[in-house]
């Protein structure tokens, strides 16, 4: 069973002290490359079987999540770039159009659920009536490529406050109309660069970019920026995500 990754920084302070690196980032931890022997000591698992190796790897993933959550700060912003740096053409993160590039349902509305005061659904026009933010940031794909794009939309923290979300809740979960899903911690949801993107390169999103609205969170790996949103839920229940269930890190900061 996957442990809840949203823990207080104090809970992992001894682990960080042993690592002796105040600036530890996800890629630094992975670069250290703990041996299977070290994993065995950490987990108490029998690594002679596939189940033991899997258990050890899951333990390391959860540890990685806890370290990233402890080091996360809303003061740390993703780098922004001038318009001249925008990648053209920009590569969208989808290889299976039948699955990932879906036409927008004619009755689409963004549903809200969970610990919120206002549960009415939102049309694109209604979202555009909220304050908008533009950003030119780097999209970093876990497959090893990255490109710079221009996005604009509603800051998620503004949207959450507008619907009366309980900002003390632990998670914000996202469901997409193509079946994809993911979730983030509340601190990441309130990060000033996290937006509900409506436009790409100053044009309304088309299906390959996640129409009609997608999450855009430049302080995380690209697969966390869920496309083609159908619903947002504010919750205290950890819901993981599609790729996270396959073994990707849940926090996935960059």
C-alpha atoms as one frame of an Amber mdcrd trajectory, in Angstrom:
protein
   0.000   0.000   0.000   1.395   3.439  -0.953   2.055   5.658   2.028   0.570
   9.137   2.142   3.436  11.357   0.865   2.211  14.611   2.406   4.155  14.704
   5.659   5.600  17.572   7.632   9.208  18.545   7.112   9.985  17.712  10.725
   9.169  14.083  10.127  12.070  13.647   7.703  14.544  16.041   9.313  16.740
  13.193  10.606  16.908  11.705   7.104  17.875  15.043   5.587  20.493  15.581
   8.274  22.099  12.244   7.464  22.168  13.172   3.793  23.840  16.418   4.823
  22.596  18.420   1.860  20.261  21.319   2.507  19.723  21.911  -1.219  18.782
  18.354  -2.106  16.622  18.113  -5.213  14.940  15.154  -6.813  17.600  14.685
  -9.465  20.339  14.885  -6.812  18.764  12.091  -4.808  18.425   9.880  -7.864
  22.004  10.626  -8.902  23.236   9.201  -5.620  22.086   5.784  -6.873  21.615
   3.811  -3.673  22.746   0.213  -4.092  20.433  -2.748  -3.625  22.317  -3.465
  -0.419  21.511   0.005   0.884  17.912  -0.425  -0.176  17.748  -3.647   1.776
  18.936  -1.847   4.898  16.372   0.902   4.398  13.447  -1.382   3.768  14.216
  -4.648   5.493  13.121  -6.363   2.273  14.383  -9.618   0.829  15.791  -8.428
  -2.505  16.268 -11.951  -3.836  12.745 -11.776  -5.278  11.047  -9.360  -7.649
   8.585  -8.509  -4.898  11.453  -7.490  -2.630  12.967  -5.246  -5.307   9.573
  -3.704  -6.037   9.006  -3.015  -2.348  12.436  -1.394  -2.056  11.860   0.804
  -5.095   8.435   1.887  -3.826  10.039   2.769  -0.499  12.597   4.957  -2.276
   9.886   6.639  -4.346   7.931   7.485  -1.215  11.091   8.753   0.494  11.837
  10.900  -2.569   8.300  12.325  -2.405   8.705  13.213   1.268  12.025  14.959
   0.662  10.601  17.022  -2.200   7.511  17.982  -0.201   9.678  19.087   2.730
  11.874  21.266   0.506   9.034  22.773  -1.530   8.588  26.539  -1.233   6.158
  28.916  -2.909   9.048  31.395  -2.998  10.978  29.181  -5.423   9.764  30.002
  -8.929  10.360  28.215 -12.191  12.578  30.178 -14.559  10.749  32.397 -17.039
  11.966  33.321 -20.523  11.565  36.040 -23.169   9.205  35.492 -26.100  12.210
  34.955 -28.357  13.033  31.749 -26.453   9.713  30.011 -27.201  10.271  26.681
 -28.965   8.762  26.533 -32.466   7.271  24.153 -33.247   6.488  23.083 -29.702
   6.268  19.347 -29.134   3.123  18.290 -27.293   3.423  15.452 -24.809   1.184
  12.898 -26.496   2.071   9.959 -28.733  -1.334   8.267 -28.911  -3.847  10.730
 -30.370  -6.821   8.374 -30.015  -6.202   8.306 -26.270  -4.617  11.661 -25.470
  -6.072  14.015 -28.090  -9.820  13.978 -27.570 -12.386  16.398 -29.022 -13.977
  18.627 -26.413 -17.373  17.209 -25.352 -20.176  19.533 -26.520 -21.589  19.775
 -22.999 -18.209  20.364 -21.342 -18.179  22.130 -17.997 -15.454  22.061 -15.369
 -16.950  20.393 -12.314 -15.801  21.137  -8.770 -16.201  18.808  -5.828 -15.027
  18.033  -2.336 -14.222  20.609   0.306 -15.534  23.673  -1.514 -18.312  26.151
  -0.755 -19.490  26.601  -4.354 -20.141  23.482  -6.438 -21.517  25.019  -9.623
 -19.676  23.990 -12.790 -17.618  26.402 -14.881 -17.726  27.198 -18.585 -14.699
  28.504 -20.482 -16.324  31.938 -20.700 -16.778  32.018 -16.943 -13.148  31.014
 -16.384 -11.997  33.764 -18.748 -13.859  36.310 -16.630 -11.453  35.626 -13.749
  -8.025  37.323 -13.531  -5.557  35.831 -16.014  -1.820  35.221 -15.847   0.622
  34.628 -18.702   3.914  32.789 -18.398   6.743  31.616 -20.647   8.159  28.585
 -18.882   9.869  25.311 -19.656   7.858  22.096 -19.975  10.074  19.236 -18.739
   8.976  15.782 -19.847   9.968  12.703 -17.856  10.873  11.099 -21.200  13.961
  13.307 -21.319  13.023  16.301 -23.470  12.074  19.861 -22.572  10.766  22.854
 -24.504   9.776  26.434 -23.732   6.181  27.501 -24.307   3.858  30.404 -23.609
   0.745  29.687 -21.523  -1.961  31.847 -20.019  -4.955  31.217 -17.831  -6.413
  31.518 -14.345  -4.022  31.209 -11.383  -5.240  28.140  -9.539  -4.995  29.874
  -6.160  -7.458  32.510  -7.403  -9.855  29.840  -8.659  -9.672  27.877  -5.399
 -10.430  30.976  -3.361 -13.264  31.898  -5.732 -15.020  28.555  -5.140 -14.459
  28.751  -1.394 -12.033  25.835  -1.250 -10.763  24.675   2.112  -7.140  25.753
   1.753  -6.235  23.602   4.764  -7.142  20.467   2.786  -4.193  18.304   1.833
  -4.771  17.642  -1.877  -6.302  18.889  -5.092  -7.228  16.072  -7.482  -7.806
  16.415 -11.226  -9.845  14.174 -13.523  -9.779  14.471 -17.308 -12.470  13.540
 -19.831 -10.063  11.139 -21.570  -9.713   9.070 -18.380  -6.407  10.536 -17.163
  -6.086  11.664 -13.549  -3.520  13.051 -11.141  -3.321  14.968  -7.872  -1.079
  17.525  -6.189  -0.604  18.774  -2.654  -2.312  21.995  -1.605   0.988  23.906
  -1.343   1.718  23.115  -5.009  -1.833  24.096  -5.966  -1.350  27.501  -4.317
   2.051  28.094  -5.939   1.904  31.460  -7.765   2.861  29.892 -11.138   0.259
  27.108 -11.069  -2.498  28.009 -13.522  -5.562  26.596 -15.207  -4.310  27.238
 -18.739  -6.826  28.343 -21.363  -4.426  29.558 -24.068  -1.211  28.360 -25.672
   0.833  30.936 -27.624  -2.011  33.424 -27.132  -4.545  31.153 -28.841  -7.297
  29.076 -27.194  -6.128  25.558 -26.441  -6.720  22.951 -29.132  -7.044  19.218
 -28.281  -3.334  18.397 -28.562  -2.580  21.098 -25.973  -5.319  19.939 -23.599
  -8.447  21.850 -24.642 -10.489  23.400 -23.249  -8.506  23.825 -20.023  -5.463
  22.116 -18.565  -3.376  22.347 -15.459  -0.039  24.060 -16.027   2.436  23.733
 -13.157   5.998  24.542 -14.261   7.630  23.537 -10.962   6.723  19.892 -11.662
   7.430  17.383 -14.413   5.170  17.648 -17.439   2.923  14.653 -16.748   1.553
  16.484 -13.668   0.105  19.204 -15.933  -3.068  17.243 -16.644  -4.772  18.021
 -19.957  -8.469  18.225 -20.904  -9.743  18.719 -17.385 -13.205  17.487 -16.423
 -13.234  18.021 -12.656 -11.290  19.413  -9.716 -11.715  18.011  -6.229 -10.375
  19.487  -2.993  -9.850  16.627  -0.587  -7.936  15.148   2.319  -7.855  11.758
   0.599  -4.715  10.833  -1.308  -5.741   9.836  -4.844  -2.402   9.371  -6.598
  -2.537   9.440 -10.368  -2.482   7.415 -13.579   1.293   7.406 -14.099   1.985
   7.479 -10.389   0.186   4.133 -10.185   2.657   2.834 -12.785   5.617   3.800
 -10.601   6.264   7.493 -11.335   7.004   9.800  -8.395   3.870  11.472  -7.101
   5.409  14.814  -6.107   7.604  15.013  -9.250   9.135  18.426  -8.665  11.925
  19.744 -10.877
